[in-house]
């Protein structure tokens, strides 16, 4: 094997391991959704799907107004998308038509915040709240 193929195998092994680690919580949630209440709290946890999925889905649908939750999520998503688009258009207009001191730095900061996902931006604030408010 050449050095390049060894490097590619190593990179692929790391990526496969990362996919497994990231996909496991989703898999576990799907398996747990097919188990009964008692089975879902057993130790060690079951990794084989059960036969209670339709019963669990029916119970969840009856307990919670799913239609209202979908409507609220859709409404919030649409409003946020529209407001973000309008603000982005205004910022783009300002960047292209006006010259001001620190324009490059401000543009870079805006781009960095757009490239980082929301959980990455929120996590430091969560730690700050825990430290400042002494929340256990």
N, C-alpha and C positions, 0 to 999 in steps of 0.2 A: 504494500500500500504506500502511496505517496503521502507526503506531508499534508498536501491539500485535502485529500480524501479523509485522512484521519481527523483533520480540523473540521471538515463538514460533518462527519459522523458524530463528533463531540458536540457540535452546535445543535444538530438534530436531536441528539439524546437529551440535551438540556431543554430544548423547546418541547419535546414530547412530555418530559417530566413536568414542565410548567403547565402545559395544557391539562394534564391529569390533575395537578394540584388545583387549578382554577375551575375545572369542570366538576370536581368531586362534590362541592356543596350543592350544585344544581342537581346532580344525580341523587344525592342524599335527600334533598327536598322532594324530588319526584317519587322516590321510593317511600318516604315517610307519608306522602299523601295517599298512598295505597294501603296503608296499615290502619288497624283499629287504634283507638286511643291507648289501650293497654299495651299493645305491641309496640307503639311508637316510643314508649318510655322504658322498654326493656333494656337491660344491660347484659351483655354487649348488644349494641344496636344491630338490627337486621339490615342486610344489604340486598335482600331478595324482595322484589315487589310482592305485595299482598293482593287480596281480592276485594278490598273495601273502597276502591276508588270512587265508584259511582255513588255509593252511600255517603261517603265523605263529601263529595261534590254537591249532592242534593242537600245535605245538612248545612253546608256553608252557604248555599244559594238561599235557603229558607231563613237562616239566621240573619243574614246581612242583605241589604238592598243593593245588590251588585250593579243593577242598572244605574242607580243614582251615583255610585262610586265611579263607574265608567264615564258617565256624563261629566262629573266634576273633574276627573283627570283630563278628559278631552278639552273641556272648557279652559282649564288652567294652561294646558299645553299650547292651545291655539293663541290665547291672549299673550302668553310669554313670547311665543315665536313672533307675533306681530310687533310687540313692543321692542324686542331685540332687533328686529329687522329695521324698524324706523330709526332707532338709536344708532345702529351701524351705518345706515345711509347718511344720517346727519354727521357722524364722525368722519366718514369717507369724504363727504363734501368739504368739511373743514380741512382735512389733511391735503386734499388736492388743490383747493383754491386759495388757501391762506398760508403765508409763511410766518412762522413764529419761532422764538427761541426754545430749544428743547424739543423740537418737532420729531426728530429721529428717536430720541429717548422715549418720548411718550408713545410713539407708534410701536416701538419695540415692546414696551410694557403692555400695551393693549393686545398685541399679537401673542405674547407669552400667556396672558390670562385667558385668551381664547383657546390656546392649544392645550392647556391643562384641564383635565376633567374636574367637575364640581367636587367630588369627594376629596380630591387632592388639595383643593383650595380650602375646603371646610375643616379638614382634620386639624390644622394648627389652631384654629379658633376653638375647637372642642377642647383641646388640651389646655388652652389658655383659660377657658371657663372653669375647667376642673381645678386648676391651680388657684385661680383667683377666688372662686366661690367655695373652695374646699368641699366640692361634691365628691363623695366617695365613689 
